[in-house]
Amino acid sequence: MDTLETSKSLDKELYSRQLYVLGLPAMRRIQGAKVLLSGLQGLGAEVAKNLVLMGVGSLTLHDPHPTCWSDLAAQFLLSEQDLGRSRAEASQKLLAELNGAVQVCVYTGDITEDLLLDFQVVVLTASRLEEQLRVGTLCHEHGVCFLVADTRGLVGQLFCDFGKNFTVQDPTEAEPLMATIQHISQGSPGILTLREEADAHHFHTGDWVTFSGIEGMVELNGCDPRPLHVREDGTLEIGDTTAFSRYLRGGAVTEVKRAKTVSHEPLDTALLQPRVVAQSPQEVHRARCLHQSFCSLHKFQQLHGRPPKPWDPVDAEMVVDLAQAMGPLKGTEGEPLEEQLDESLAISGKFMPLDQWLYFDALDCLPENGDPFPNPEDCAPRRCRYDGQTAVFGADFQEKLSHQHYLLVGAGAVGCELLKGFALMGLGAGGSGGVTVADMDHVELSNLSRQFLFRSQDIHRQKAEVAAEATRRLNADLQVTPLNLQLDPTTEHIFGDDFFSGVDGVAAAVDTFEARDYVAARCTHFLKPLLEAGTTGTRGSAGVFIPHVTENYKAPSDAASEDAPDPVCTVRYIPATTEHTVQWAKGEFDDLFCESAKTINSHPHALSSPEGLVKSQKQPLLQTMRGVLTERPQTWRDCVLWALGHWQLRFHYGITQLLRTYPPDKVQEDGTPFWSGPKQCPQPLEFDASQDTHFLYVLAAANLYAQMHGLPGSQDQTALRGLLNLLPLPDSQNLDRIFASELELDSPSGCKQLHEDLKTWSKGPSLEPLTFEKDNDSNFHVDFVVAAASLRAQNYGIPVASHAETKRIVGRIIPAVVTTTAAVAGLVGLELYKVVGGPRPRHAFRHSYLHLAENYFSRWVPKAPDIQKFHHLKWTCWDRLEVPAGKPERTLESLLAHIQELQGLRVTMLLHGSAQLYSAGWSEEKQARHLSRRVTELVKKEPGQRVLVLELGYEGEEYDINFPRLHYKL
């Protein structure tokens, strides 16, 4: 079946985060796909929104049913003004505004066989079983991918049939493994040793690999994929290499992903013997019970022409009877049916598809066993936008929701989805309720493919303000206050005692562990519930942290090193990974085109004399900026000459100088070779303008140098190639001068010539510092880093990063897709119901983790907070000692005596932040001087601050004990 004929180009900036997950081939297939979506209630609207944002070719909407009040609780595309209109027609306009590249149209007729032939994918939501069977049979016969999705209150169902022979081009999300080669032996089999031993653990016997960048055994470069066998010692067998040339150096081994074929049964067969996605036998059993429950609901609706009434015991009993009358599923004889489930219910070719059913329930949101369920009267329709939600939780709970006040930290992708959920729920939509959203970022083009509250006209506006405006359009009753701020120590005077005293809970949608840690610490300090979520590609997580009930938030154990840079000496002199080369290239950009310009503009005293230059400690930076030139550049030719000289300095001459100090055969004192293990001996490159990377470096560097000096650049590649053929390479004497100066710039005499040359720079107009911009592919910023990193990698025999990979590393870009974002936000919403509902035991709450690419989903009960002990004291992270300041305020001596009286322990240390207020180790005179003063005389109190947080140390304490903080209440 042909995909949509289109001449549209792919906007790589718009879809940049999604491209890192799906890749360009899959994105092209998505762009050409034609999808039919039938059913535009809440679930259908969510599916439609995600399809449009991800950029399908066309989306046809089908739902002739009129909009009713109960739709508005989950269908964010509809409003009170749409009541009575066809759901599909009322939804079309807003969906089309989400992405101008997607054709969104409405179909009003019946779904016929001829209609289905025009689509690659058909999705049914909120449909009758008879319709599912009819459409599913036709789709299976004609090779159309068919999906059924449905929700009933707190339970969901998903079925997919992609046909008998569906090819999955890339079964997993992970990038192909790539590792640097240390050595390859000649033999049968040839044995490959990796430079980093740890890399061997990532490969498995049976993997297929290919090779690149090898010197000597060049026959392997670009060869057909070869299977490998992992040996016990971590080396890899790669097949017969006897006839190949002897291995010399360098190269990389890269995994080759292989397509897989899956086979699906049609719906009529899959109904009787369902294959369900689950992680344990218990989950399989529960999924099968849910399968039976959905079947009984369909049967009830077929018999009575309506769904069961919410919380009606008579209807619930009929549903249970229908389920029991169906008998067991094939292969499940003897498994008991969970009647409570029935009663509750009555009330791209990328990645592996489901096999074939997925069931989900959040019945843990309902009252615990023994607590009363809502009664039918409390859940009856009231002709308001919350009717659908009230049918599940009741009107009293809806009232409670409306008076909540929540702080949302982050208005990015997850934050937008949470705001949508808050608007639909009615969180803070009452007189005393509200939502405060804090985010200091601005809207960028790349946000639009997954942050559906933003539009193209919002680019460069504050995210918090735009998100607040858009949320009010979803629900005019919702009180949303935007703050263009981030939560960090610099804003504690705003997000302080007064602010948090009016907040019922916090939702965190931030993208770094550092930010999460800070928000979590504030929630622990103010004893506020924290709901948090995050995503990376098709992986997502959601967590809930309740004071005195669950543990507090802790970042993953490996998060501390996630954002930490590699050691400077490693990056500069002996890089071992692709990331090292990119970090080095980004550092080159900053030094050459930003920091040097700032130095000349803002440090004129540094150029007043050679002595001033030495004192500034900016000599090496300015020396490399000047390069082979002795005067400020005046023409494009001067800039090209500088760029050519810097290429020679960094990738040829500098390497030869390094090898003079550390020759290839250098041996360390212990007898081991200096260049061994992760330290790959570098090789100098020879400039060749015909090689694309060499040429790109000079083109980018010359243009950036021109921009910094206010000169016109050039993108005429033909003219530049001609100029490079005329320009001689810098002679060794000139490079010797630069290199020697870099080594001798610690004295005025060594700085004399540099000082004279740089005076010409300071006399001209100010230089323009260039701030690196990752999202503009036309300004040569990324081009320079890509070329510099590639050349550095070639020097050291390291795998070269692609343009996209370089951009991801240097821009610290987090891959993202809207489906993961929507899923984790929904999981947060479920926990919000529990938090707002009132005190719940720990086993009612759930942390969640999902990996959509591998069909993995897990929910588990959070841990209890750790209990710490010291002598007779017991406490958790949520506990604190509260002591009023008193009137008149007590002295420090009185405070310590009061604590000793309360705790029966002698305080030996009292701290406020890093400031020491008292120590038993001080002299008697110093102790007396402090003990006679009031705490507020020793500690600066911020305006509006109600509590001073002090840290205590006790006599006989152990170093690994974290005592509860003292809250000194002013």
N, C-alpha and C positions, 0 to 999 in steps of 0.2 A: 504494500500500500504506500503510495507516494505521500510524503509529508507536504506541508503547506508550501506552495510556490511563493517565494518571497525574495525580494532583492534588498531587504533591510540589512544594514550592517549591524554588527554586534557592538553595543556600547560597552567597551571593556571597563571604563571607569565606573559606570552605573552598576555593573554586575561584578565588580572586582572581588568583593568578599566571597561571592558565590562561586566565581571561577576557581578560586583556590580550593574549593571543595569538590566541584564537579568536573572541572577541566573543560577545555575548549570543545572537544568533540561532543561530549554530552550536552554542553550548553547549546551547540548548534542544533542537536536533535530536539531539544526542548523548544528552541526558537521556531522550529518547523512543525511542531505538533499541533493537531487540532483536537480539542477536547469538548465533549458534550457533558454537561453537568445538569442532572435533573434533581430538583428538590432544593429550595432556597430558604429553608428554615435556618436556625442558628448554625448547625453543623455545615450545611451547604454553603452558607456565607463565608465560613472560615476556610473551607476548601477553595472557594472561588477567589478569595483574597490572596491566598498563598500562591495559587496558579498564576494569577495576574502579576504579582510581584516577582515571581521567579522568571517570568518572561516567555510563557507559551506563545505559540503563533496566534492561535485564536481560541476563544472560549465562548461556547454557545450555552446560554442559560435556558432552562426549561422548568417552569413552575407556574401553571395558570391559576393556582389557588389564591384567593384573596388574603391580604395581610390581616391578621387578627391581633388582639392585645397580647396573647401569650407568646407571639413571635418576638416581641420587643425585648424580652428578658435575655435573649442570646443573639438576636440578629441585628448586628450593629449597623447594617446598611439601611435599615428601615427606621421610620419615626412615626409619631402619631399622625402626621399628615398623610402617611401612606396607607392608613387603614382602609380596607376595601379594595385597594389596587392589587393587581397581580404581583406576587412576590418577585418574579423574574423581572418584570418591567420596572418595578420600583427600585430594584437593586442595580440595574444596568449602568446608570449614569455615574454613580459613585465608584463602581468597579472600574469603569473606563478611565476615570481620572487618575487611578493609581499608577497606570503605565500606558503612555500613549503609543507604545510600540505593539500593544496587544489588541487584537480585534475582539471586542466584546459585543455580542449580539444576542437577541432573544428569539427563541423558537416557540410558537404558540400551539402547534398542532400535536397530533399523537406521535409517539415514538414508533416508527415503522422500520422494517428491514432495510428499505432503500435509504432511509435517513442514516442509519447506523453505518452504512458503508462509506460515509463521508468522513469518518472520524478514526483516529488511532486509539483514543481512550474514551471510555464511557464510564461515568460515575453516577450512581444512584444513591440518594440520601432520603431518609424519611419516606421510603416507598413500601408498598404492600408486597408481600411475598410472591403473589401471583405475577406481579409486574417484574420482580427480580428474576423469577424463573424464566419468563418469556424472553426478556431482553438478554439475560445471561446465556441462554441457549443460542440465540442468534449471534451474539458476539463471539462465542466459542467456535461456532461453525465458520465464521468469516475472519478469524484471526484478529479481532479487535480486543484490546486489553480492557477488562471489565472489572469494576470495583463496586462494592456495596458498603456503605457506611451508615451507621444508625446510632442514635443515642436515645436512651429512655431514662430520664432523670440523671442518676448517678452511675449509670452503666452504659458502656459503649461496645459496639461490635464493628469489625472490619473484615471484609472478605475480598480476596483478589483472585482472578483467573486470567493469567497472561498467556494461556494457550498451551499446546502440547510441547512446543519447542521454542521456548523463549530464551534468547541469548543475552547473557549478562556480560557486557564487555569488560567491566571492572568490578569484581565482586566485593571489594573492600574499599574503605575510604583512605587507607594509609598510602602515602607516597611510596613508589618503588624503592626498595632498599638500595642504598649505594654506599660502598665502602672503598677506602684507599688500599691499594695493593702494596705489600712490602716485597714479595718475591713470588715467582712462579718457577717451578722446576720443570725440566724436560724429562718426559717419561710417560709411562702408561700405567696408571693415570698420572697426569700432571698434578702437582700439589701446589695450591695457592695459599700463601700466608698473608693475612691481613695486617696492616700497620697497627691497628688498634685491636687487641685481643677481644675486647668486649663486643666488637661488631660481629664476631662469629656467632654469638648467641642469637642474633636476629635472623640468621639464615637457617633453613631446615632442609634436610634431605628431601629431594624431589623438586625443590625450587629450580626454576630455569633462569639463567643469567646470560648477560652479554658483557662486552668489555669495551673500554675506550681509553685513549691517551697513553697506551703502553708503548714504551720505547724498547726496541730489540725484538721482542716476540709480537711483532706487528700483525701477524696472521690472525690474532685474536680480536683485534680492533674491528668493531662492527660485525662480528661473525654472527651466524645464525644462533638463536638461543641454545644453550647447552645445559643439560641437567647437572646438578651438583650433588655431592654426597658429603655430609659433615662428619669429620672424623672425631674421635674421642679427644684429641689434643687441640681441637678448635680449628685445624686447618681444613681446607676444602679440596676435595677431588673434583676436577673439572674435565675429565676425559683425556684422551690421548694427545700429548703435546710433543711427542718424540720428533716429529718431522719439522717442528717449528724452529725459528731462530732463537738464539739464547736471549733470555730475559735480561734487560739492562736496568731499567728503572721506571718508576711512576705507574700511572694508570689507575683505573677504577673498575670495579665489578658492580654491575647494576642488575637488580632483579627485573625480570620480564613478567608482567602480569598476564595471565592467560584467561581467556573467556570461559565461562561456564554456561551450560544449558540446563534450564529447569523445565519441568513438566507439571502442568496444573490440570486438575479435574474440573469439569463444568459444575455449576452450582447445584444442579439436581442430584448429582452424585455426591458432591462434597457435603450436602446437607445431612445425608444418612451416615456418613463415616468421616467426620470432620478431622482434619489435621490442624492442630492448634499450636500457636507459638506460645511457649511457656518455659520457665526456667527450672521447674521442679515438679515431681509427681503430684504434689498437693495443688500446684497451680494448674496442672493439666486437668485434674479432677474438677476444680472449680470452674475452669473454662468450659468444660463439657456440660456442667450444670447450667451455666449461663446460656450455652447454646440451646439447651432444652427450654430454658425460660423464654428466650426470644421466640422460639417456635410456638410456644404456648400463647404468647402475646399475639402473634400473627393469627393464630387460630381463633382466639377470643374476638379479635377485630373482625375476622371473616364471619363469625357467627352472629355478632351483635351490631356490626356496622359502626363501632366506636371503640376507642381504647378504654381500658379500665379507668374508673374514677379514682382520683388521688386519695389514698388512705381509706378507701372503702372496703370494709372487711368482707362483704358479700362478693364483690368483684374479685378480691384477692383469693378467696377460697375457690372460686370458679377457675382462676388461672392455675392454681395448684392442681386441681382435679384434671385439667386438660394436660398438664405436663406429665402427671402420673399415668394417664391413659395412653400416652404415646409409647410408653415402654422404653427400655434402655437403648442407647445407640449401639451400632455394631461395634463389637470389641470392648464394650464397657459393661457387659452383663455382671450383675452383682454389685455394681457401684451405687451407693445410695444417692438419691436426689436431695439436694439441699433446699427444703421447702421455704426456708426463710428468704432465700434469694428470690423465689417467685413472688412471695408476698411483698418484698421490698420493691421489686420491679413493677408489680401491679400498681404500685404507687409511683528516567531518562535513558535507557539501558544502562543505568549506573546503579551499582549496589544490588544486593540480593533482595528480591521481593519476598513478601510474606508467604509462608507455606502452611496453609492458605487462610486460616482464620486467626484473628486476634480478638480477644475479649478483655475488657478492662472494667473494673468496678471500683467505686470510691464510696461504698456503703459505710465505711468507717466514719464518714461525715455525719451520719445519722446518730441520734441519741444512743447511748450505751444500753446494753441489756438491763432491763429494770427501770430505765428512765422512760417517761411517757413519750409516745410518738405524737406528732401533731394530729388534731382531730379533723375530720372532713370539713367542718364548718370553717375552721381556721385556715384551711387550704383552698377554700372555694374561690373562684374567679371574682375579681373586684373591678374589672374593666380598667386596669391600669397597666403600665409597662412592666411591672414586676410579677404579673400573674403566673408566668411560667416557673419562676423561682419560688414564689409563694406556694405553688402546688407541691413542692418538695419539702420546704422548711417551715412554712406557715407565716402568717401575717405578723405575729409577735417578733419573730426572728428578723423579718424585713425591717421592722421599726428599729430594732437594735442596730442593724447594719447602717441605717441612715444617720445615726448619731455618732458614728465612729470618726475619729480624726487620725489620718495616717500620713506619715512622711515617706515619700518615694524618693530614693536617692538614685539618680540616673534616668535620663529620658532618651536613652538609645533604643536599640531594637527590643530588648526585653522590657525596658521601661514603658515603651509605647504599648506593647501588648498588655502589660499590667494595667495601664490607665484605661484601656478599652474594657478590660474585665471589671475594673472598679466602676466605670460608668454603667455597664450593663447590670451589675449587682445592685447598684444604688449605694455603694459605700460612700458615706459622707454626704449623701444627698438630702439630709434633713437640716433643720435650722441650726443645730449646734455642731454639725459634722463638717467634714471637709478633707481635702487632700492637698498637701504641700509637696510640690515637685521641685527638686534641686538639681541643677545641672549647669555647668559653666560653658559647655561646648556649643559650637555653632553647627547648623545643618550643612552637610556636604552632599554632593551628588551621589556618592557611593552609599549614603544612608537610605536612599529612596527605594532600593530593591528589597528592603526588609523592615523598614520603619514606616508603617503605613499611615501614620498621622501626618507625615510630611509630604509636601508637594514641591515641584520644581521651583515655584515662585518663593518658596521658603528658604532656598539656599542662601547661606551666610547669615540667616537670622538665628537668634538664640533658641536652642532646642527646647528649653523649659517653657518659654513663652509660646512657641508654636504648638507644642504638645498640649499645653493648658487650653489654648483656644480651640484646638481640634476636639479635645475631650468634652468641652462644654457643648459643642455641636452634637456630640453623641447623646448627651443627657444634660439638658439645660439646667436641671436642678442640682447638678453636682457642683460643689464649691471647690474650685481648683485655684491654688495660689502658686504662681511660678516664682522661683528664686534663681537668679543667674549666678549661682555660687556652687562651690564644691564643699563637701564636708571634709575638713582637715583641721589641724591645730590653728590655722590662721583665721578660721571662722567660728571658733568656739564662743566668741562674744555674741554671735548671732544665734547659733544653735547651742544655747546654754540652758541653764536651769529653767528660765521662764518659758523658753520654747518647748522643751521636752515635757514640762509639766502639763501641757495641753495636748500631748500626743498619746494615742492609745497603742500604736505599734509602728514599726518601720519595715519597709520593703526595700531591699537593696538590689539594684540592677546595674552594678558597676563591673568594669572589665579587667581589674587587676586584683591580685590577692592582697596587696598593700592597702588598697581602698576598702576591700571587704573587712580586713582586720580592724581598720580604724572605725568603720561603722559599727562593727560588732562590739568593739570596746565601749563605744558610746551607749549602745543598748544595754550592755552589762552594767555600766555605771548608773544609768537611769532606770534600770529594771524594766525594760520594754521588750515585748516580743519582737523577734527578728525573722522575717521571711526573706530568703535570698535565692537567687537563681543566676546561672551563667551558662554559656554555650561556647563550644569550639567546633566548628563544622557540624557534623551530624551527632556530636556528643553533647549532652546537656545534663544539668543537675539542678535540683531544687531542694532546699533545706528549710527546716523550721526549728527555731530555738526559743524556748519558753522559760522565763525566769523561774528558778527553783524546781522545774520539772525535768528539763532536758539539759544536756551539756551545753556549754556556750560554743560559738563558732570557733573552729580552729582551721587554719589553712592547711592544705596537704603538706606532708613532710618534705616533699621536694619543691615546694613553692618558693622557699627562701632563695634558692639559687636560680629560679626561673628567669628573673629580670636582671640578675647580677652579671656584669660584663666579665669577659675573660681577662686574665692578667695582661697588663700592657706589654710586658716583655714577650709574652707568648704571641700576641697578635702582631707585634712589630717585627720580631726577629725570627721566630720559629713557628709559624702557623702550622696547624695540623689538620684543621677541618675547613669545610666550605664556609662555615659561619665566621671563622677567624679572618678569612680573606675579605668577606663583606664588611666586617667591623673595621678592618684596616682601611678599606677603600672609603668608607664613610668618614673615618677620621681624617684621611687625606683631603676630602672635600671640605670639611669644616676648617682645617688648618689653612689650606691654600686660599679659599675663597670667602671665608667669613672671619675667622679670628685674626688673620693678618691685616685685613682691612680695618677691623675695629681697633687694632693696636695702633696703626698709623693715624687713624682719625682721632683717637682719644688719648694717646700718650705722646704728645709732641716733645715732652721733656726727655723721652727715651732717645730722641734723635738729636738732642742739643749737643751731645758730645759722645765720644766712644765710651767714656765712663758711664754716662747715662744709659747707654745701650746695654752695657753689662749689668747695671743695676736693675733694669727692667726685666731681665731674664727672658726676653723675647727674641734674642738673636737668632736661634735656630729656625724659629717660625718665620721671621722676616727674611732670612737667607734663602729658604726654599721658595718663598713667594717671589723674591727677586730672580732667582734662578740664573740663567745664562745671560740675562740682560744687565747692563750697567746703567741704563737710563729708563725712565718711565716709558712704557710702550705708547706709540703714537699712531700705529696703523695695525690693520688686520695681520699683515705680514709679521710684525713684531710679536703678536700674540701667538701665531703659529710657531714661530721660532722658539718662543718660551715653552710651548706645549711639547714640541719635539725634544727640546733639551731636558724637560722634566721626565718624559718617557725614558730617555736614555739614562738619566740619573737613577730612576727608581727600578727599572726592570733589567738593566744591563750593568751599568757601572757600579751601582750600589751592591749588586749581588757579587760581582767580581771582588770588590773590596771585602765583603763579608767572608768570601772563600779564602782570601789571603790570611785573614785572622784565624779562621776555622776551616782549614783545607779538608777535602773529602776524606782523607786518610787520617785525620786527627784522632788521637787516642787519649782518653781521660786517664787520670791518675790510677784508677782501679783496673785499667787495662781494657775497658770496654770502649768501642768506637763512639766518638762524640755524636756522629750522625747515625743514630739507630733508633729503633722503636718509633715513637710518634714524630721524632725529629728527622724529617726528610731533607737530605742534602739538596740545596737549591741549585738551579742551573740558570745562567744569564740568558736572556732572550736577545735575538738580533732583530732590529727594527726592519719591518717589511710592510710598506704601505699597501701592498696588495692583499694583506691579511686583514679581514674585516675588524677584528678586535683592536689591532694596532691602529688602524685608521680611525675607528670610532673614538678611541681614547684622545687622539690629537684633535679631532673635530670638536668633541665635547669640551676638552680642557681649554682649547683656544677660545671658544665661544664664551665660556665662563670667565676666563681671564679678561676678555674684552668687556663683558658685562660689568665686572668689578671695577674696571677703569673707565667706564662710561663711553666705550668705543663701540661702533657698529660691528656686529659679528657677521657670519656668513653660513648659509646652509648649502651652498653650491659645492657639492661633493666632487664634481668633475674638475672645477677650478682648484680645489684644495689638493686633489691628487697631482695635478700639474705642478702646483707650487711645491709640494713635497719632493717631487722629482728634481726640482732645481735647488732646493735648500740642502746644504751639506749637514751631516750629522755633527753635533757639537764635538769638538776635538777633546782629547783626553786631558789636555792642559787646562782647558776651561772647566771641565768636570772636576779635575784635581783641585782647582781653586775653590769650587763650591764645597766639595767633600771635605777638604782640609779645613776650610773655614768653619764647617759644622763642628769639627773636632776641636778647633782652637778659639771658639768664640767666648771663652771664659776670661779673657783678658782684654784690656783696652787696645793693645797692639794688634791682637787678632781681629778686633772689630773695626779697625781704622778704615779699611777700604769699604767694608759694608756700610759703615756710617756715612762715608762720602757719597756712596751710590744712593742711599735711601733718602738723603736730603732732597734729591730731585723729586722723589715721590711726594714728600710732605709739602712741596711748594705748589703742586697742582691742586685741582679740585679734590674734594673728599672722595675717598673710595666708597664703593657701594658693597657693603657686606651682603653676601648671598645666603639666605636662610634656606636650608634644605627643604624641598617640597616634594613629597612622595607621589602626590596625585596628579601631577602635571607632567605628561610625557613629552612635552614640546620645548621644555626649557633647558634641556641637557643635564639636569641634576641627576636623574636616575641613570641616564646614559653614561655619565662619567663614572658613577659607582659600579655599574655593571661591567664596564670595560676595565676599570682598575682592578676590580676583584677577580675578573677572569685572567688578566695578565699575572696577577699575584699567584693565582692558583697554578698557572702554567709554570711559573718559576719553581714552585715547590712540589709539583706532581700531585696536586690535590684536585678532586673532582670540581668541575666548574659549575657554578650556580647559573640557572637560566635567568632570563630577564625577570620573569614573574617571581621566581624564588628569591632573587636578590631584593626585589621590591618588597616582598613580604618580610624578609629578615630586617632590612634597614628601616622599614616603616613600622616594624613591630605590629604588623597587621594580623588580626585574629580572623581566620576563615569563618564564614557564617552563612547559614541558609535560613530562610524565614520559617520553614517547617519546624526546625528544632526550637527556634525562638518561641513560636506559638505554643509548642508542647510544654516547655518548662513554665511558661507563664500560666498555662492552665493548671499545672500541678501546684503552683503557688496559690492560685485561687482556691483550690480545694482545701489546703491547709488554713487559708484565711477564714473559711467557714467555721472551722473548728475553734480557731483562736477567738473569733467574735462570739461564738456560741456560748462561751463561758468556761469555767474550770473543767478541764478534761484530764484524765490520767495519761501518763506518758505513752501507754500502748495505743492510744487513739491517734497519735501523730505519725507522720511518715516522711522520711527522707526519700528522695527519688533519684535514679540515674538511668539515662537512656542512651543508646547508641543506635540510631536509626539505620545506619549503613549495614549493621549486622543483626538487625531485628532483636536487639537486646533491651530489656526493660526490667528494672528492679525497684521495689519499694521496701523499706524496712523501718522498724521502730527506732527512733533516736536513742542514743545511750543516755543513761542517767548522769547527772553531774558527779564528778569525782569528789569523794569526801576526804578531806585532809584532817590530820590529827596532830595535836601538840599538847602533851600533858593531858589535861582534862577537857581541852577545847576541841570542838569539831566544827567544820565549816566547809562550804563549797564556794565555787567562783561567784555565786550570786549573793553571798552573805557579806555584810559589812558591819562595823561597829559605828553606831550613831550616837554622837554626843552633842548636846546643844551648847552653844557658846555661853548662854546665860546672860542675865542682865543684873548688874554690870558684867561685862565679859570677864570670864575667868582668866587667870594667868596661866602661863605654860606649866608652872609647878602644880597648880590646882588641877590642870587637865591630866597630867601624868599620874597624879594621886588618884584621880577619879577612875582612870583606866585600870590602875592596879587594884582598886577596890572592886571594880566590875569583873575583871578577868582573873584576879588572884596571881598576876604575873608582873614582874618588874620590867618596865620599858627601859631599854638601853639605847635606843636609836629612834629618832623621829625625823622624817624627811618630808619635804614638799617638792615633788619633782626631783630635780637634782640638788636642790638646796637642803643643807643639813640644818635643822632647827635645834636639835639637841643630840648630844652623845655622852654616854657615861664615861667615855675615855678622855673627855676634855678636862682641862685644869679646873680646879674648884672655882677659881675666879670667873672663868668663862661660863661655867655652868650657872653660877649664881646670876651673872649678868643676863643670861637668856631666860632663866626660870622666873625671874621677876617681871618679865614682859608679857604682854598679851599676844596671842597668836596673830592677830591682825596687824600687830606692829612688826612682826617678823616676816609676814607674807603679804604680798601685794594683792588686794582684792579687786577683781574686775567689776565694773558697774553691772548691777543686776544679779551678781553671783550670790547664790544662796548657800552653797556648800563648798568648803575647802576639803580636798582629798589629801589625806596624810598617810604615809607609810610608816609602819611600826616595826621595831626590832625588839625581841625579848631576850632576857638573860637565859643562856643555855640553848638558844635556837640553833637549828641546823641550817646549813646554807641552802638546801634545796626546798625549803618551805616557803610558800607564798602566803603570808598572813593576810587575812581580810583587811581591806583598807579601812581607815578611820574617816568617817564622814562628819566633819566638824560643821554643824548646822548653825549658820549665822542668823 
